[in-house]
Amino acid sequence: MTAARQTIVDLREVAPHARSAVALYTSCLLRRGQAMQIVDDHDPVDLQPDFQARPGAFGWRYLERGPAIWRVSVTRHESPAPNEPARDRATLQTTP
């Protein structure tokens, strides 16, 4: 059995003004059923409304709730819209 690869978006390494854009762009690269993991040094709850802007498109589930590290799994439930960015897998950091 092969373990699925998951995209990791470590926002601790991203400038604060760019964090939302990085997370949203990466979510556009996901195919239906794929998930990414957001890692941050504080609760990334401020990103949740961006993912809820398209009801039913994404799931949001906390994996770890601080205090030092916060991890959230974001799963795409529906196919990307035609105007979302192309899927350039080479730009993503994945873990086996």
C-alpha positions, 0 to 999 in steps of 0.5 A: 500500500502506498502512502498518499503525499500531502502538500505542506504549506508552512506559513511560518516561513512566509512573510505575514502579508503574503500568507493568505495569498500563498495558502489560497494559491496552493489550495487552487492547485489541489484536485478534488479529494486532495488535501493540504496541511497548513502549518503556522505558529498561531491559529490560522482561523483568519484564513478560514473565511477565504476557504468558506467563500465557496460553500462546500468547496473545501473542508477545514479540520484542525490537526493540532491546536498550539500552543507552539504549532497549529496544523490544519488540514484543508481538503478540496471537495469539488473540482477547481473552477476554470479560472483557478491557476494551472496545477504546477506540482513542481512548486509544492513541497510534499511529504511522503 
